[in-house]
Amino acid sequence: MKLVSYKTKNSEHLGVFVNGRIYNLNACDHQIPDDMNSFLKNAETAMERALAVDANIKSAALSPKEETFYELVAPVPHPASCRDGYAFRQHVETARRNLGLDMNPEYDQFPVFYFTNHQAIDGPGDITCMPDHLYGLDFELEVAVAIGKKGKNITAAEADTYIAGFMIMNDLSARVLQMEEMQSNLGPAKGKDFSTVLGPWLVTADELEEYRVATKAGHTGNTYNLKMTCTVNGKQVSAGNMADMDWTFAEIIERCAYGTVIYPGDVIGSGTVGTGCFLELNGTGRINDPNYQQQWLKDGDLVELEVTGLGILSNTIRKADSDFSILALKKQ
């Protein structure tokens, strides 16, 4: 099942995406909430009802009116929180090598994550960036999960049952801001807090079952063979696979829930897949070719992230009509 959040006029609604069409779930079953946050808070019962609606539409046992005038927004437009992991060893190892650093030995001991701004969530469409964001503006090709039930001290063996669904995540990064602030050993903050993009829909695990593969030795949790790519203005710049996650979502959730509560509506990202950002690609390019021309996102660029089974997340970068700069406020 593919769940979508969308706007009609000034109201957000919850729908199901079937064969290229959106149907309002609440109109099909009044016991299903009409927004994603309420749905996830009641996911243990609402999910079963939504799956029944989805099945009935697909079998033509139900023929509801489709939505025709709407704006697609992030599947989870108002997360309870938003964390991002660091699950792909290739990305971490390559990024550190490009900086002349050895691989961090702690990486293979436990998964790590950081909190980002859960109030700055975007979906498909235009992404407006302040001028400082465009200094080293970068995509990050990731997958994220939404949590569907409350829990604390969850083990990796049970953690997959807490996942309501999967979606594509683009952890947009302003690298100049990020690198400057992290020299103080704190962050990332301003380099990340302006936009995290989710979409186009939230896909339940049953739709990904055909892609299940064996999990890496020594690890616990479900693993999916999902090809991940990014194109910028129609040119592919990145390719990886979700099966390459060295830490599973189950293991990341175990870490997140240790000694604290995770809640329905929490969003957790995988971290960047190998080759999944310009920071990594530019670093490798400079090592291999001294004349390599580095690339960053710019005003007008069309960024499309595609993941097997999860769809295509498409965004256009737009420069804000402003000359305000926090970089210009630095004390000299």
ZADO-1210 file (C-alpha; in nm, 4 decimals, padded with zeros to 6 digits):
<atoms>
<atom x="00.0000" y="00.0000" z="00.0000" code="MET" pos="1"/>
<atom x="00.1154" y="00.3510" z="-00.0839" code="LYS" pos="2"/>
<atom x="-00.0066" y="00.6208" z="00.1548" code="LEU" pos="3"/>
<atom x="00.0016" y="00.9855" z="00.0493" code="VAL" pos="4"/>
<atom x="-00.0520" y="01.3198" z="00.2164" code="SER" pos="5"/>
<atom x="-00.1943" y="01.5926" z="-00.0017" code="TYR" pos="6"/>
<atom x="-00.3572" y="01.9362" z="00.0109" code="LYS" pos="7"/>
<atom x="-00.6857" y="02.0517" z="-00.1348" code="THR" pos="8"/>
<atom x="-00.7164" y="02.4275" z="-00.0902" code="LYS" pos="9"/>
<atom x="-00.5751" y="02.4858" z="00.2594" code="ASN" pos="10"/>
<atom x="-00.6457" y="02.1451" z="00.4152" code="SER" pos="11"/>
<atom x="-00.4206" y="01.8400" z="00.4386" code="GLU" pos="12"/>
<atom x="-00.5655" y="01.4944" z="00.3817" code="HIS" pos="13"/>
<atom x="-00.4597" y="01.1304" z="00.3821" code="LEU" pos="14"/>
<atom x="-00.5027" y="00.9154" z="00.0775" code="GLY" pos="15"/>
<atom x="-00.4066" y="00.5903" z="-00.0846" code="VAL" pos="16"/>
<atom x="-00.2257" y="00.5872" z="-00.4208" code="PHE" pos="17"/>
<atom x="-00.3525" y="00.3157" z="-00.6550" code="VAL" pos="18"/>
<atom x="-00.2710" y="00.2855" z="-01.0257" code="ASN" pos="19"/>
<atom x="-00.1723" y="00.6499" z="-01.0588" code="GLY" pos="20"/>
<atom x="-00.4772" y="00.7840" z="-00.8744" code="ARG" pos="21"/>
<atom x="-00.5303" y="00.9184" z="-00.5225" code="ILE" pos="22"/>
<atom x="-00.8342" y="00.8245" z="-00.3146" code="TYR" pos="23"/>
<atom x="-00.9213" y="00.9807" z="00.0184" code="ASN" pos="24"/>
<atom x="-00.9104" y="00.7107" z="00.2860" code="LEU" pos="25"/>
<atom x="-01.1523" y="00.8786" z="00.5244" code="ASN" pos="26"/>
<atom x="-01.4114" y="00.9049" z="00.2463" code="ALA" pos="27"/>
<atom x="-01.3765" y="00.5294" z="00.1915" code="CYS" pos="28"/>
<atom x="-01.3867" y="00.4409" z="00.5619" code="ASP" pos="29"/>
<atom x="-01.4881" y="00.7081" z="00.8134" code="HIS" pos="30"/>
<atom x="-01.3007" y="00.5262" z="01.0898" code="GLN" pos="31"/>
<atom x="-00.9682" y="00.6036" z="00.9180" code="ILE" pos="32"/>
<atom x="-00.8270" y="00.9449" z="01.0209" code="PRO" pos="33"/>
<atom x="-00.7904" y="01.2071" z="00.7493" code="ASP" pos="34"/>
<atom x="-00.4327" y="01.3081" z="00.8307" code="ASP" pos="35"/>
<atom x="-00.1088" y="01.1130" z="00.8546" code="MET" pos="36"/>
<atom x="-00.0216" y="01.2072" z="01.2136" code="ASN" pos="37"/>
<atom x="-00.3541" y="01.0834" z="01.3498" code="SER" pos="38"/>
<atom x="-00.3308" y="00.7763" z="01.1292" code="PHE" pos="39"/>
<atom x="00.0118" y="00.6810" z="01.2647" code="LEU" pos="40"/>
<atom x="-00.0996" y="00.7374" z="01.6243" code="LYS" pos="41"/>
<atom x="-00.3728" y="00.4806" z="01.5598" code="ASN" pos="42"/>
<atom x="-00.1753" y="00.2714" z="01.3123" code="ALA" pos="43"/>
<atom x="-00.2280" y="-00.0621" z="01.4844" code="GLU" pos="44"/>
<atom x="-00.5991" y="-00.0461" z="01.3950" code="THR" pos="45"/>
<atom x="-00.6083" y="00.2154" z="01.1163" code="ALA" pos="46"/>
<atom x="-00.3470" y="00.0332" z="00.9089" code="MET" pos="47"/>
<atom x="-00.5616" y="-00.2803" z="00.8861" code="GLU" pos="48"/>
<atom x="-00.8613" y="-00.0772" z="00.7711" code="ARG" pos="49"/>
<atom x="-00.6520" y="00.1118" z="00.5155" code="ALA" pos="50"/>
<atom x="-00.5083" y="-00.2102" z="00.3769" code="LEU" pos="51"/>
<atom x="-00.8639" y="-00.3373" z="00.3311" code="ALA" pos="52"/>
<atom x="-00.9609" y="-00.0211" z="00.1411" code="VAL" pos="53"/>
<atom x="-00.6505" y="-00.0513" z="-00.0762" code="ASP" pos="54"/>
<atom x="-00.7282" y="-00.4155" z="-00.1562" code="ALA" pos="55"/>
<atom x="-01.0921" y="-00.3386" z="-00.2379" code="ASN" pos="56"/>
<atom x="-00.9958" y="-00.0590" z="-00.4767" code="ILE" pos="57"/>
<atom x="-00.7413" y="-00.2811" z="-00.6509" code="LYS" pos="58"/>
<atom x="-00.9972" y="-00.5609" z="-00.6901" code="SER" pos="59"/>
<atom x="-01.2689" y="-00.3169" z="-00.8048" code="ALA" pos="60"/>
<atom x="-01.4854" y="-00.4168" z="-00.5092" code="ALA" pos="61"/>
<atom x="-01.4771" y="-00.0478" z="-00.4184" code="LEU" pos="62"/>
<atom x="-01.4939" y="00.2370" z="-00.6692" code="SER" pos="63"/>
<atom x="-01.4508" y="00.5634" z="-00.4787" code="PRO" pos="64"/>
<atom x="-01.4210" y="00.9072" z="-00.6327" code="LYS" pos="65"/>
<atom x="-01.0613" y="00.9949" z="-00.7087" code="GLU" pos="66"/>
<atom x="-00.8998" y="01.3238" z="-00.6078" code="GLU" pos="67"/>
<atom x="-00.8296" y="01.5440" z="-00.9082" code="THR" pos="68"/>
<atom x="-00.7218" y="01.8828" z="-00.7719" code="PHE" pos="69"/>
<atom x="-00.4510" y="01.8462" z="-00.5120" code="TYR" pos="70"/>
<atom x="-00.0933" y="01.9290" z="-00.4140" code="GLU" pos="71"/>
<atom x="00.1209" y="01.6380" z="-00.3031" code="LEU" pos="72"/>
<atom x="00.3120" y="01.7076" z="00.0197" code="VAL" pos="73"/>
<atom x="00.5539" y="01.4981" z="00.2248" code="ALA" pos="74"/>
<atom x="00.3931" y="01.1628" z="00.3213" code="PRO" pos="75"/>
<atom x="00.4642" y="01.2455" z="00.6875" code="VAL" pos="76"/>
<atom x="00.4383" y="01.6249" z="00.6703" code="PRO" pos="77"/>
<atom x="00.4642" y="01.6887" z="01.0452" code="HIS" pos="78"/>
<atom x="00.6932" y="01.4268" z="01.2042" code="PRO" pos="79"/>
<atom x="00.6980" y="01.3935" z="01.5800" code="ALA" pos="80"/>
<atom x="01.0771" y="01.4031" z="01.5396" code="SER" pos="81"/>
<atom x="01.3289" y="01.3469" z="01.2618" code="CYS" pos="82"/>
<atom x="01.6522" y="01.1534" z="01.3049" code="ARG" pos="83"/>
<atom x="01.9050" y="01.0599" z="01.0394" code="ASP" pos="84"/>
<atom x="02.1365" y="00.7614" z="01.0565" code="GLY" pos="85"/>
<atom x="02.4760" y="00.6743" z="00.9098" code="TYR" pos="86"/>
<atom x="02.4083" y="00.3241" z="00.7819" code="ALA" pos="87"/>
<atom x="02.6170" y="00.2932" z="00.4650" code="PHE" pos="88"/>
<atom x="02.9808" y="00.2151" z="00.5386" code="ARG" pos="89"/>
<atom x="03.0870" y="00.2909" z="00.1802" code="GLN" pos="90"/>
<atom x="02.9739" y="00.6519" z="00.2104" code="HIS" pos="91"/>
<atom x="03.1420" y="00.7038" z="00.5478" code="VAL" pos="92"/>
<atom x="03.4656" y="00.5336" z="00.4452" code="GLU" pos="93"/>
<atom x="03.4919" y="00.7202" z="00.1151" code="THR" pos="94"/>
<atom x="03.4098" y="01.0595" z="00.2670" code="ALA" pos="95"/>
<atom x="03.6750" y="01.0103" z="00.5366" code="ARG" pos="96"/>
<atom x="03.9324" y="00.8879" z="00.2844" code="ARG" pos="97"/>
<atom x="03.8691" y="01.1961" z="00.0711" code="ASN" pos="98"/>
<atom x="03.9516" y="01.4094" z="00.3756" code="LEU" pos="99"/>
<atom x="04.2714" y="01.2139" z="00.4400" code="GLY" pos="100"/>
<atom x="04.1245" y="01.0372" z="00.7436" code="LEU" pos="101"/>
<atom x="04.1317" y="00.6704" z="00.8401" code="ASP" pos="102"/>
<atom x="03.8034" y="00.4878" z="00.8881" code="MET" pos="103"/>
<atom x="03.6567" y="00.5403" z="01.2343" code="ASN" pos="104"/>
<atom x="03.6818" y="00.1987" z="01.4083" code="PRO" pos="105"/>
<atom x="03.3766" y="00.2765" z="01.6223" code="GLU" pos="106"/>
<atom x="03.1601" y="00.2784" z="01.3103" code="TYR" pos="107"/>
<atom x="03.1347" y="-00.1010" z="01.3100" code="ASP" pos="108"/>
<atom x="03.0518" y="-00.1190" z="01.6809" code="GLN" pos="109"/>
<atom x="02.7156" y="00.0588" z="01.6880" code="PHE" pos="110"/>
<atom x="02.4900" y="00.2692" z="01.4634" code="PRO" pos="111"/>
<atom x="02.4789" y="00.6452" z="01.5148" code="VAL" pos="112"/>
<atom x="02.2300" y="00.9183" z="01.4213" code="PHE" pos="113"/>
<atom x="02.1617" y="01.2879" z="01.4670" code="TYR" pos="114"/>
<atom x="01.8429" y="01.4893" z="01.5129" code="PHE" pos="115"/>
<atom x="01.7462" y="01.7297" z="01.2375" code="THR" pos="116"/>
<atom x="01.4704" y="01.9914" z="01.2149" code="ASN" pos="117"/>
<atom x="01.1352" y="01.8110" z="01.2086" code="HIS" pos="118"/>
<atom x="00.9621" y="02.1448" z="01.1419" code="GLN" pos="119"/>
<atom x="01.1389" y="02.1910" z="00.8066" code="ALA" pos="120"/>
<atom x="00.9917" y="01.9031" z="00.6074" code="ILE" pos="121"/>
<atom x="00.9293" y="01.9367" z="00.2344" code="ASP" pos="122"/>
<atom x="00.7673" y="01.7088" z="-00.0205" code="GLY" pos="123"/>
<atom x="00.7755" y="01.6943" z="-00.4007" code="PRO" pos="124"/>
<atom x="00.7978" y="02.0272" z="-00.5829" code="GLY" pos="125"/>
<atom x="00.9984" y="02.3460" z="-00.5443" code="ASP" pos="126"/>
<atom x="01.2514" y="02.3865" z="-00.2630" code="ILE" pos="127"/>
<atom x="01.3281" y="02.7483" z="-00.1788" code="THR" pos="128"/>
<atom x="01.6806" y="02.8088" z="-00.0511" code="CYS" pos="129"/>
<atom x="01.8385" y="03.1179" z="00.1044" code="MET" pos="130"/>
<atom x="02.1516" y="03.2486" z="-00.0722" code="PRO" pos="131"/>
<atom x="02.3889" y="03.0927" z="00.1844" code="ASP" pos="132"/>
<atom x="02.2317" y="02.7504" z="00.1246" code="HIS" pos="133"/>
<atom x="02.3487" y="02.7656" z="-00.2354" code="LEU" pos="134"/>
<atom x="02.7150" y="02.7668" z="-00.1331" code="TYR" pos="135"/>
<atom x="02.7849" y="02.3966" z="-00.1693" code="GLY" pos="136"/>
<atom x="02.4181" y="02.2926" z="-00.1833" code="LEU" pos="137"/>
<atom x="02.4069" y="01.9147" z="-00.1894" code="ASP" pos="138"/>
<atom x="02.1550" y="01.6340" z="-00.2240" code="PHE" pos="139"/>
<atom x="02.1775" y="01.3205" z="-00.0088" code="GLU" pos="140"/>
<atom x="02.0173" y="01.0052" z="-00.1446" code="LEU" pos="141"/>
<atom x="01.8529" y="00.8120" z="00.1398" code="GLU" pos="142"/>
<atom x="01.5566" y="00.6009" z="00.2479" code="VAL" pos="143"/>
<atom x="01.3556" y="00.6810" z="00.5617" code="ALA" pos="144"/>
<atom x="01.1027" y="00.4977" z="00.7756" code="VAL" pos="145"/>
<atom x="00.8069" y="00.6278" z="00.9714" code="ALA" pos="146"/>
<atom x="00.7394" y="00.4785" z="01.3139" code="ILE" pos="147"/>
<atom x="00.3904" y="00.3376" z="01.3674" code="GLY" pos="148"/>
<atom x="00.3770" y="00.2587" z="01.7382" code="LYS" pos="149"/>
<atom x="00.5186" y="00.3802" z="02.0677" code="LYS" pos="150"/>
<atom x="00.8044" y="00.1905" z="02.2263" code="GLY" pos="151"/>
<atom x="01.1075" y="00.2057" z="02.4540" code="LYS" pos="152"/>
<atom x="01.4146" y="-00.0182" z="02.4856" code="ASN" pos="153"/>
<atom x="01.3152" y="-00.2007" z="02.1681" code="ILE" pos="154"/>
<atom x="01.5418" y="-00.4836" z="02.0560" code="THR" pos="155"/>
<atom x="01.6563" y="-00.5119" z="01.6962" code="ALA" pos="156"/>
<atom x="01.4807" y="-00.8494" z="01.6748" code="ALA" pos="157"/>
<atom x="01.1421" y="-00.6815" z="01.7219" code="GLU" pos="158"/>
<atom x="01.2120" y="-00.3372" z="01.5763" code="ALA" pos="159"/>
<atom x="01.0854" y="-00.4020" z="01.2210" code="ASP" pos="160"/>
<atom x="00.7319" y="-00.4362" z="01.3608" code="THR" pos="161"/>
<atom x="00.7494" y="-00.0687" z="01.4655" code="TYR" pos="162"/>
<atom x="00.7936" y="00.0495" z="01.1061" code="ILE" pos="163"/>
<atom x="00.4753" y="00.1849" z="00.9465" code="ALA" pos="164"/>
<atom x="00.6349" y="00.2322" z="00.6063" code="GLY" pos="165"/>
<atom x="00.9269" y="00.3433" z="00.3902" code="PHE" pos="166"/>
<atom x="00.9834" y="00.6537" z="00.1777" code="MET" pos="167"/>
<atom x="01.2597" y="00.8335" z="-00.0093" code="ILE" pos="168"/>
<atom x="01.4530" y="01.0982" z="00.1814" code="MET" pos="169"/>
<atom x="01.6699" y="01.3805" z="00.0481" code="ASN" pos="170"/>
<atom x="01.8715" y="01.5241" z="00.3364" code="ASP" pos="171"/>
<atom x="01.9577" y="01.8532" z="00.1664" code="LEU" pos="172"/>
<atom x="02.2838" y="01.9985" z="00.2948" code="SER" pos="173"/>
<atom x="02.4436" y="02.3433" z="00.2714" code="ALA" pos="174"/>
<atom x="02.8052" y="02.2299" z="00.2881" code="ARG" pos="175"/>
<atom x="02.9755" y="02.5654" z="00.3505" code="VAL" pos="176"/>
<atom x="02.7541" y="02.6338" z="00.6512" code="LEU" pos="177"/>
<atom x="02.7881" y="02.2732" z="00.7679" code="GLN" pos="178"/>
<atom x="03.1666" y="02.2567" z="00.7458" code="MET" pos="179"/>
<atom x="03.2207" y="02.5909" z="00.9173" code="GLU" pos="180"/>
<atom x="02.9998" y="02.5155" z="01.2152" code="GLU" pos="181"/>
<atom x="03.1289" y="02.1592" z="01.2604" code="MET" pos="182"/>
<atom x="03.4813" y="02.2887" z="01.3103" code="GLN" pos="183"/>
<atom x="03.3543" y="02.3693" z="01.6602" code="SER" pos="184"/>
<atom x="03.2693" y="01.9995" z="01.7106" code="ASN" pos="185"/>
<atom x="02.8969" y="02.0655" z="01.7299" code="LEU" pos="186"/>
<atom x="02.6286" y="02.0099" z="01.4711" code="GLY" pos="187"/>
<atom x="02.5270" y="01.9707" z="01.1982" code="PRO" pos="188"/>
<atom x="02.2768" y="02.2514" z="01.2492" code="ALA" pos="189"/>
<atom x="02.2416" y="02.5419" z="01.0035" code="LYS" pos="190"/>
<atom x="02.3889" y="02.3301" z="00.7282" code="GLY" pos="191"/>
<atom x="02.0932" y="02.0931" z="00.7576" code="LYS" pos="192"/>
<atom x="01.7955" y="02.2569" z="00.9274" code="ASP" pos="193"/>
<atom x="01.6369" y="02.4343" z="00.6307" code="PHE" pos="194"/>
<atom x="01.4886" y="02.1354" z="00.4440" code="SER" pos="195"/>
<atom x="01.4546" y="01.7593" z="00.4690" code="THR" pos="196"/>
<atom x="01.2590" y="01.6238" z="00.1738" code="VAL" pos="197"/>
<atom x="01.0351" y="01.3160" z="00.1997" code="LEU" pos="198"/>
<atom x="00.8218" y="01.1472" z="-00.0615" code="GLY" pos="199"/>
<atom x="00.6482" y="01.0791" z="-00.2772" code="PRO" pos="200"/>
<atom x="00.4508" y="00.8295" z="-00.0636" code="TRP" pos="201"/>
<atom x="00.4834" y="00.6015" z="00.2382" code="LEU" pos="202"/>
<atom x="00.5105" y="00.2385" z="00.1247" code="VAL" pos="203"/>
<atom x="00.4108" y="-00.0402" z="00.3629" code="THR" pos="204"/>
<atom x="00.6412" y="-00.3378" z="00.4089" code="ALA" pos="205"/>
<atom x="00.4086" y="-00.5841" z="00.2355" code="ASP" pos="206"/>
<atom x="00.4791" y="-00.4106" z="-00.0970" code="GLU" pos="207"/>
<atom x="00.8531" y="-00.4646" z="-00.0492" code="LEU" pos="208"/>
<atom x="00.8386" y="-00.8310" z="00.0458" code="GLU" pos="209"/>
<atom x="00.9415" y="-00.9426" z="-00.3042" code="GLU" pos="210"/>
<atom x="01.2653" y="-00.7465" z="-00.2601" code="TYR" pos="211"/>
<atom x="01.3653" y="-00.9038" z="00.0720" code="ARG" pos="212"/>
<atom x="01.7174" y="-01.0496" z="00.0748" code="VAL" pos="213"/>
<atom x="01.9468" y="-01.2015" z="00.3336" code="ALA" pos="214"/>
<atom x="02.0783" y="-00.9610" z="00.5943" code="THR" pos="215"/>
<atom x="02.4549" y="-00.9189" z="00.6274" code="LYS" pos="216"/>
<atom x="02.6299" y="-01.1563" z="00.8646" code="ALA" pos="217"/>
<atom x="02.6306" y="-01.0384" z="01.2241" code="GLY" pos="218"/>
<atom x="02.3336" y="-00.8062" z="01.1763" code="HIS" pos="219"/>
<atom x="01.9638" y="-00.8242" z="01.2623" code="THR" pos="220"/>
<atom x="01.6598" y="-00.6944" z="01.0766" code="GLY" pos="221"/>
<atom x="01.5018" y="-00.6903" z="00.7333" code="ASN" pos="222"/>
<atom x="01.7084" y="-00.6048" z="00.4273" code="THR" pos="223"/>
<atom x="01.5671" y="-00.5032" z="00.0876" code="TYR" pos="224"/>
<atom x="01.7284" y="-00.5098" z="-00.2561" code="ASN" pos="225"/>
<atom x="01.6162" y="-00.1657" z="-00.3732" code="LEU" pos="226"/>
<atom x="01.8159" y="00.0196" z="-00.6383" code="LYS" pos="227"/>
<atom x="01.8749" y="00.3853" z="-00.5494" code="MET" pos="228"/>
<atom x="01.9650" y="00.6560" z="-00.8043" code="THR" pos="229"/>
<atom x="01.9813" y="01.0331" z="-00.8310" code="CYS" pos="230"/>
<atom x="01.9643" y="01.2395" z="-01.1476" code="THR" pos="231"/>
<atom x="02.0238" y="01.6133" z="-01.1754" code="VAL" pos="232"/>
<atom x="01.8685" y="01.7765" z="-01.4818" code="ASN" pos="233"/>
<atom x="01.8199" y="01.4316" z="-01.6323" code="GLY" pos="234"/>
<atom x="02.1819" y="01.3155" z="-01.5859" code="LYS" pos="235"/>
<atom x="02.2455" y="01.0306" z="-01.3430" code="GLN" pos="236"/>
<atom x="02.5015" y="01.1272" z="-01.0817" code="VAL" pos="237"/>
<atom x="02.4528" y="00.8587" z="-00.8153" code="SER" pos="238"/>
<atom x="02.3686" y="00.4892" z="-00.7904" code="ALA" pos="239"/>
<atom x="02.3547" y="00.2512" z="-00.4950" code="GLY" pos="240"/>
<atom x="02.1344" y="-00.0052" z="-00.3265" code="ASN" pos="241"/>
<atom x="01.9454" y="-00.0134" z="00.0015" code="MET" pos="242"/>
<atom x="02.0748" y="-00.3693" z="00.0544" code="ALA" pos="243"/>
<atom x="02.4185" y="-00.2152" z="00.1112" code="ASP" pos="244"/>
<atom x="02.3115" y="-00.0710" z="00.4473" code="MET" pos="245"/>
<atom x="02.5676" y="-00.1972" z="00.6987" code="ASP" pos="246"/>
<atom x="02.3308" y="-00.1139" z="00.9853" code="TRP" pos="247"/>
<atom x="01.9699" y="-00.2192" z="00.9350" code="THR" pos="248"/>
<atom x="01.6759" y="00.0028" z="01.0221" code="PHE" pos="249"/>
<atom x="01.5984" y="-00.2453" z="01.3001" code="ALA" pos="250"/>
<atom x="01.9400" y="-00.1861" z="01.4543" code="GLU" pos="251"/>
<atom x="01.9101" y="00.1916" z="01.4157" code="ILE" pos="252"/>
<atom x="01.5685" y="00.1831" z="01.5846" code="ILE" pos="253"/>
<atom x="01.7148" y="-00.0243" z="01.8692" code="GLU" pos="254"/>
<atom x="01.9735" y="00.2490" z="01.9207" code="ARG" pos="255"/>
<atom x="01.7171" y="00.5308" z="01.8949" code="CYS" pos="256"/>
<atom x="01.4828" y="00.3706" z="02.1507" code="ALA" pos="257"/>
<atom x="01.7479" y="00.2842" z="02.4096" code="TYR" pos="258"/>
<atom x="01.6520" y="00.4553" z="02.7367" code="GLY" pos="259"/>
<atom x="01.3927" y="00.6748" z="02.5676" code="THR" pos="260"/>
<atom x="01.0578" y="00.6516" z="02.3921" code="VAL" pos="261"/>
<atom x="01.0080" y="00.6591" z="02.0172" code="ILE" pos="262"/>
<atom x="00.6648" y="00.7736" z="01.9043" code="TYR" pos="263"/>
<atom x="00.4260" y="00.7188" z="01.6153" code="PRO" pos="264"/>
<atom x="00.5152" y="00.9739" z="01.3513" code="GLY" pos="265"/>
<atom x="00.8884" y="00.9739" z="01.4249" code="ASP" pos="266"/>
<atom x="01.0917" y="00.9674" z="01.1026" code="VAL" pos="267"/>
<atom x="01.4319" y="00.7962" z="01.0844" code="ILE" pos="268"/>
<atom x="01.6608" y="00.8218" z="00.7815" code="GLY" pos="269"/>
<atom x="01.9149" y="00.5664" z="00.6666" code="SER" pos="270"/>
<atom x="02.1960" y="00.8075" z="00.6000" code="GLY" pos="271"/>
<atom x="02.3524" y="00.8574" z="00.2590" code="THR" pos="272"/>
<atom x="02.4071" y="00.5634" z="00.0257" code="VAL" pos="273"/>
<atom x="02.7540" y="00.5231" z="-00.1241" code="GLY" pos="274"/>
<atom x="02.8062" y="00.7821" z="-00.4046" code="THR" pos="275"/>
<atom x="02.4860" y="00.9468" z="-00.2799" code="GLY" pos="276"/>
<atom x="02.5982" y="01.3115" z="-00.2539" code="CYS" pos="277"/>
<atom x="02.8219" y="01.5610" z="-00.4328" code="PHE" pos="278"/>
<atom x="03.0452" y="01.5969" z="-00.1254" code="LEU" pos="279"/>
<atom x="03.1553" y="01.2364" z="-00.1707" code="GLU" pos="280"/>
<atom x="03.1597" y="01.2485" z="-00.5516" code="LEU" pos="281"/>
<atom x="03.3599" y="01.5723" z="-00.5649" code="ASN" pos="282"/>
<atom x="03.6167" y="01.4406" z="-00.3197" code="GLY" pos="283"/>
<atom x="03.6675" y="01.1205" z="-00.5165" code="THR" pos="284"/>
<atom x="03.6775" y="01.3147" z="-00.8416" code="GLY" pos="285"/>
<atom x="03.9557" y="01.5455" z="-00.7183" code="ARG" pos="286"/>
<atom x="04.1636" y="01.2482" z="-00.5995" code="ILE" pos="287"/>
<atom x="04.1333" y="01.0741" z="-00.9368" code="ASN" pos="288"/>
<atom x="04.1707" y="01.3858" z="-01.1541" code="ASP" pos="289"/>
<atom x="04.3348" y="01.7141" z="-01.0462" code="PRO" pos="290"/>
<atom x="04.1315" y="01.8951" z="-01.3144" code="ASN" pos="291"/>
<atom x="03.7998" y="01.7550" z="-01.1913" code="TYR" pos="292"/>
<atom x="03.5239" y="02.0173" z="-01.1944" code="GLN" pos="293"/>
<atom x="03.3249" y="01.9894" z="-00.8730" code="GLN" pos="294"/>
<atom x="02.9465" y="02.0139" z="-00.8894" code="GLN" pos="295"/>
<atom x="02.6861" y="02.1504" z="-00.6495" code="TRP" pos="296"/>
<atom x="02.3150" y="02.2101" z="-00.6842" code="LEU" pos="297"/>
<atom x="02.2118" y="02.5497" z="-00.8148" code="LYS" pos="298"/>
<atom x="01.9025" y="02.7587" z="-00.8740" code="ASP" pos="299"/>
<atom x="01.6750" y="02.5877" z="-01.1274" code="GLY" pos="300"/>
<atom x="01.8215" y="02.2380" z="-01.0963" code="ASP" pos="301"/>
<atom x="01.5796" y="01.9457" z="-01.1142" code="LEU" pos="302"/>
<atom x="01.6771" y="01.6775" z="-00.8616" code="VAL" pos="303"/>
<atom x="01.5135" y="01.3346" z="-00.8934" code="GLU" pos="304"/>
<atom x="01.5753" y="01.0573" z="-00.6425" code="LEU" pos="305"/>
<atom x="01.4429" y="00.7151" z="-00.7439" code="GLU" pos="306"/>
<atom x="01.4270" y="00.4000" z="-00.5318" code="VAL" pos="307"/>
<atom x="01.2847" y="00.0686" z="-00.6515" code="THR" pos="308"/>
<atom x="00.9387" y="00.0184" z="-00.5035" code="GLY" pos="309"/>
<atom x="00.9344" y="00.3639" z="-00.3437" code="LEU" pos="310"/>
<atom x="00.8884" y="00.5816" z="-00.6511" code="GLY" pos="311"/>
<atom x="01.0548" y="00.9055" z="-00.7630" code="ILE" pos="312"/>
<atom x="01.1025" y="01.2104" z="-00.5408" code="LEU" pos="313"/>
<atom x="01.1307" y="01.5135" z="-00.7677" code="SER" pos="314"/>
<atom x="01.2293" y="01.8659" z="-00.6619" code="ASN" pos="315"/>
<atom x="01.3376" y="02.1889" z="-00.8289" code="THR" pos="316"/>
<atom x="01.5807" y="02.4167" z="-00.6464" code="ILE" pos="317"/>
<atom x="01.4691" y="02.7807" z="-00.6233" code="ARG" pos="318"/>
<atom x="01.6739" y="03.0716" z="-00.4876" code="LYS" pos="319"/>
<atom x="01.4878" y="03.2849" z="-00.2339" code="ALA" pos="320"/>
<atom x="01.4373" y="03.6495" z="-00.3229" code="ASP" pos="321"/>
<atom x="01.6604" y="03.7720" z="-00.0427" code="SER" pos="322"/>
<atom x="02.0118" y="03.8980" z="00.0133" code="ASP" pos="323"/>
<atom x="02.0217" y="03.8204" z="00.3869" code="PHE" pos="324"/>
<atom x="02.3329" y="03.6218" z="00.4772" code="SER" pos="325"/>
<atom x="02.4467" y="03.4723" z="00.8076" code="ILE" pos="326"/>
<atom x="02.7848" y="03.4006" z="00.6539" code="LEU" pos="327"/>
<atom x="02.8282" y="03.7777" z="00.6209" code="ALA" pos="328"/>
<atom x="02.7655" y="03.8194" z="00.9944" code="LEU" pos="329"/>
<atom x="03.0753" y="03.6249" z="01.0981" code="LYS" pos="330"/>
<atom x="03.3114" y="03.8164" z="01.3259" code="LYS" pos="331"/>
<atom x="03.6425" y="03.8796" z="01.1531" code="GLN" pos="332"/>
</atoms>
